Amino acid sequence: MTLALLGLYLVTVGVLLPRRLAGSARLQARPATGAALWLALMASFTVATALAAHHLAEPFAHEPAGLLGLAADGLLPRGSLPHHEPAGPVLPHTHDWWLPAAAGTVVAALVAAVGLRTGLARRRHRALLDVVAVRDKRWDALVLEHPHPTVYCLPGRRSRVVLSRGALRLLDERQLTAAVAHEHGHIRGRHHLFRLPADAFALLLGPLPLARLGRSEVALLLEMAADDAALAQVSRSELASALCALATVGARLPGRAPGGGRGAGPEEGPGGGSMGATATGVLTRVRRLARPGRGRRRPGRQLVALALPVLPALPYLLACAPPP
């Protein structure tokens, strides 16, 4: 029964819920919270997978616990749960500290590997820019002598905002202000750290809806979060016009992705490890900017933010926590 409960949880979190949440206007209204929710679901799925693997390997090594323990305590009719005599001594779940520790170590190693690879690509890109680009103090950015209009950033400890000469020719002053403010929003929000676990999870479980949709949704929501940061300096129409101008010119060029990048993927900007202003979901973002601003925050959204830390531990509470 514990294994069945964990299996139901995995199907719900890994398949059903992502299809329901993808493109949610409520998450897009608070994009940073929405991205955190996707990451919490990935962490919760990882914990549930580790627990399910453990119960599959030793199905009768533990007494019923969690919700099943409550049922065994009398909340459900007696005899509703199958009874199995343990083959050996019963081990309390509270002593299974090695299980989350092992799963956490594997996940941390994978995230570190993805982060190392991205960091090396970012370092090579930064070294090249320092040689070929010229700093523009007015825009606090590096200007690259290239006719293709592009605006992107290299996040990290030695962050860079990059403008191409084509972007300087294409965009007017307010549009450039909007595009640069968007990139600084990525840097201040440390959005590259949000993308690391999503990329690692997608690398490990790519075909799973939670991995496939979650990676793209996290990238889109982080772009929206950077859009919101830019709105402190420019208007919605100015930011939307900058995004449309960059995306439209990029779509006309042969061999280029509509977002102005190299076509490497929806979450990747013009260079390795970079984040481009028009790398992801331009049409969706422009439509969002065209909608009127939201009113007061709803209490439900605050409750969602408070519940985020609980999600990774929910599988353990459901199936493995000792009954009272």
N, C-alpha and C positions, 0 to 999 in steps of 0.2 A: 504493500500500500504506500509506503514512503516513496519507493521508486516510481510508482504511478503518479503520485502527487508531484514529484519533481519533473517527471516527463511532461505532465500537463502544464506546469509552469514554464518549462523550456519552450514548448510550442507556442504558448501565449506571448511570451516576451520575445522570442526569436523570430516568429512568423506573423502572428496575428496583429499584435500591437504596433509594430513598425509600419505595416500597411495602413493602419488607422492614423498614425501620427504624421506620416509623410505629407508635407505640404500644408500642415495645420496652420491656419491663420492665428490661432491663439498662441502657438509657440513663436510665430514670426513677430507677434506683437512685443514679446520680450525675448529677443533672439539669444542673448547670453544665457538666460535661464533655460531656454529650449535646447541649446547645445549641451548644457550641463545635464539635462534630463536624458538625452541620448547616450551620453557617456556613462551615466549611472545605470541605465538599462544594460549597456554592454558589460559593466562590472558585475551586475546582478546575474546576467546570463553566465558569465564565467564562473561565479561561485556556485550556481546551480549545476553547471556541468561537472565541476569537480566533485560535488556531493553525490550526484547521480552515478558517476563513475565509481566512487567509493562504495556506494550501496549495491551497485551491480556486482562488484568484486566480492563483497562480503554482505550478502542480503540479510543474514540472520545474526549478525554479530552484535546488534544493538536492540535494546528495548524500544517499543514505539515511543516517539517523542514528538515535540512540536504540537501541531494540530492533532496528529494521531495519538499523541500522549494524552491530550485532553479528552479525546474520544474514549481511550482506554480507561480514563479516570471516571467515566460515567456520564459525560455530556451526551454521548450517543448510546443507544441501547447495547447492552452487553451481548457479545457474540457477533457484533456487526463487523469486527475486524478479524481476519484470519490469525490464528495463533500458531506460532512456530516455536519449538523448543530450540534454544541456542545450542550450537554444536560445542561451544566452549564457554569460558567465562564471559559474562556480559560486560561490555566496555561502555562506560558513560560517554555520551557525545561531547561533554565538556572537556574531555581529555584529548580529543582529536585535533589538537592545535596544529599538528604537523600537516593536516590536509589543507587548510587555507594558507598555511605558510608555504607549502610546496607550490600550490597554484599561483600564489602571489609572486613567488620567485620566478616562475616560468613567464608570467605576464610581464613582470618588470624587466626581465632579460630581453624579451621580444621588443618592448617599447624602447629600451635602451639601444638595441640594435638598429631599429628604425630611426631613432633620434641621432645616432652616430652617423648613419649613412646620409641623412638629410643635412646634418651639421657639416660634414665634409664637403658636400656639394655646395652648401652655402658659403663655406670658407673659400673654395676655389672661385666661385662667382664673385665674391667680395674682392679677392686679390686681383682678378681681371679688371673689375670696375675701377679700382684704385689706380690702375695704369692707364686705361683708355678714356675714363670719364673725367669731367671737370666739375668742381663744386660751384654751385650757384648759391650765394649767401641769401639772396632774396627769397628763394623758395626752400632754403635749407635742404637741398637735394643735390644729387649728382646728375649732371646732364650728359647724356650719351649721344654722340654724333651718329644718329641713325634716322633715316627718313620715316621709318614706320612709327606711327604714334603709339606710345605705350607709357604707362605709369604703373610702377610696382614698388614693392619694398622687400628688403632682405631683413627679416626680424632677427632678434638675438641680442647678445651683449654689445656687439658693434653693429648696430642696425644702420641701414641705409635706405633712403628713398631715392628712386631713380626716375628721371624724366628723359624721354628721348627728344631730340631736336624736332622730330615730327609732331610730337605732342605740343611743344611750345608754339609751333606754327598753327596747329589745328584749333587749340582751345583758347578762349579769351581769358582775361585775368580772373574772373569769378569762377569759371569752370576749372581753371588750374588750381585755384584755392580749394575748391571742393575735392578734386582728385587727390591733392597732397594731404588734405585733412583726413580723407578716408584712409590713406596709407599710415598716417601717424596714429589713427585710431586702432589699426592692427597692431602697431608696435606697442602703444601704451596698454592695450588690453592683453598683450602676450598671447595672441590668438594661436600662434604656432604651437604653444604648449597644449592647447585643446585638441589640435589636429593630430598630435603624435599618437595618443592612445586609439583614436578612431582609425588612423592609418594602420596601426599594428593589428587591431581587431579585424579589419578588412583583409589584411594580408593573411591572417590565420584562418578566417572563416568567410572568404569572399562570396560564395554563392548564397549564404544565409541572408534573408531579407534584412535582418537587423544590422549585419555588416555592410551589405551593399547599399541599402537606403540610408543607414546611419552615417556612413562616411560622406555621402553627397549632401545629406541634410545638415550635418555639422559644418561642412564647408560653406553652404549657403547661409546658414544662420550666422556664422562668423562674419561673412560679408555684410549681412544686414546690421550686425552690431557695429561694424566699422562705419557703415552708412549713418547710423544714429549718432556716432561720435562726431562725424563731419557736420551734422546738422547744427552743432553748437556754433559753427562759424559761417555757414552758408544756408541758403534756403533749399527747400525740397526741389524746386524747379531747377535751380542751378546745378545741384548734384545730379538730378535726372538727366539734364541736357549734356553734362560731361560724360556720363556713362553711355548715353546713346551715341554721342559723337565718336567716342573711342571704339565702341562695339561695331558701329556701322562701317567705319573705315577698315577695321580689322577683318570684317566679313568679306570685303571686296577683294582682299589680297589673296592670290592663289597660294595654297599650301598653308594657310593660316587658319587657326580656329576662330570661330565667331567672337570669342572673348578677347581676342588680341594676343593670345599666347601662342605657344608652339604646337598646340594640339596634343600636349602630353597627357592631359586628363582634366576633368572638370574642376579638380581641386588644386591644380598646380598653375602658377603664374608663368610669366615669360621666361624665367630661368629656374634652375634647380634650387629647390628650397625657398622660392620666393612666393609672394602673394600679390596678384595683380588686381588692379581696380576693377577690371571687367573680366576676371577669370571665371566667374561662376554666376549663373542665373541672372543675367542682366535684365531680361524681360520681366521676370518675377519681381526683382528689386525695384524696377521702375514703376510697375503697377502698385507696389506697396508704398512707394514714395508719393504716388498720385492720390492715395487714399488720405482722408483727413486724419489729423493727429488723434491719438487715443485720449480719452478722458482720464478720470482718476483710476488708480490701480484697484483691481478687484481683490478682495481678501483671498479668494481662491488661489490666485497666482502666488501670493505670499505663502500659503500653505503648501503649494507645490515646491517652492524653494526650500521650505523647512523640511519637507519629506525626502529631498534628494539624498541626504546622507544615509537614510534608512534603507533605500532600495538595494544596495549591494548586500546588506545583511538579511534581506527579506527571505531568501531561500532557506537560510539556516534557521530563522525564526519559525518558518512554516513547517519544516520537516525534521529539524534536528535539535532544536532547543529543548532542554529538559522540561517536562511538565511541572506545574507548580505542586 
